[in-house]
Amino acid sequence: MKLTILASAVLLGVFATDAIAAEFYIVQDSSTKRCTVVDKKPTVKTETIVGSNGKVYATREEATAGMKSEKICEESR
C-alpha cells in the first residue's frame, strides 16, 4: 500500500510540475508577418517574440488574448 501511495505522489508531482512550467509566447514570422502562439521559445531567426521584453504567458488563452491586443499582430490580419 505504501508503494501505491508513493507512486501516486510521484506521478502527481510530475504532472503538477509540467503545468507550472508551461510557457507560451507570441511570435511573428518575419516572412509572412503573421502572429501565432507557441509553447516553446523560438529558436529560428525568422520568428520574433512579440510583446514587451519577450513576455511569457502562463496559459495559451492568456497568450491568445495578448496577441489580440498587440498592435503589430493587428496589422498582419
C-alpha positions in Angstrom: 0.0 0.0 0.0 2.9 2.4 0.8 4.3 1.7 -2.7 1.0 2.7 -4.3 0.8 5.9 -2.3 4.4 6.7 -3.2 3.9 6.0 -6.9 0.7 8.2 -6.9 2.6 11.1 -5.2 5.4 10.9 -7.8 3.0 10.9 -10.7 1.1 13.8 -9.3 4.3 15.7 -8.8 5.4 15.1 -12.4 2.1 16.4 -13.8 1.9 19.4 -11.5 5.5 20.4 -12.5 4.6 20.3 -16.1 1.5 22.5 -15.6 3.5 25.0 -13.6 6.4 25.1 -16.1 4.1 25.8 -19.1 5.3 28.8 -21.1 3.6 30.4 -24.1 5.0 33.1 -26.4 3.5 35.3 -29.1 5.8 35.2 -32.1 5.7 36.8 -35.5 7.1 35.1 -38.6 9.2 37.7 -40.4 8.4 36.4 -43.9 4.6 36.2 -43.6 4.2 38.9 -40.8 1.6 36.6 -39.1 1.5 36.2 -35.3 1.0 32.9 -33.6 1.1 31.5 -30.1 3.8 28.8 -29.5 4.6 26.8 -26.4 8.4 26.9 -26.9 10.8 29.8 -27.2 11.5 30.3 -30.9 15.0 29.2 -32.0 14.8 30.1 -35.7 15.7 33.6 -36.8 12.6 34.0 -38.9 10.4 34.1 -35.7 10.5 37.1 -33.4 8.9 37.2 -29.9 6.2 39.9 -29.8 5.5 42.0 -26.8 7.3 43.9 -24.1 10.6 42.2 -23.3 9.6 38.9 -24.7 6.7 38.4 -22.3 6.0 34.8 -21.3 2.4 33.8 -20.7 1.3 31.0 -18.3 -1.6 29.7 -20.5 -2.4 29.6 -24.2 -5.6 31.6 -23.5 -3.6 34.5 -22.0 -1.2 34.5 -24.9 -4.1 34.5 -27.4 -5.8 37.4 -25.6 -2.4 39.2 -25.5 -2.0 38.6 -29.2 -5.3 40.4 -29.9 -4.0 43.5 -28.1 -0.6 43.6 -29.8 -0.6 46.4 -32.5 1.9 44.6 -34.6 -0.3 41.5 -34.7 -3.4 43.5 -35.7 -1.6 44.9 -38.7 -1.0 41.4 -40.1 -4.6 40.3 -40.1 
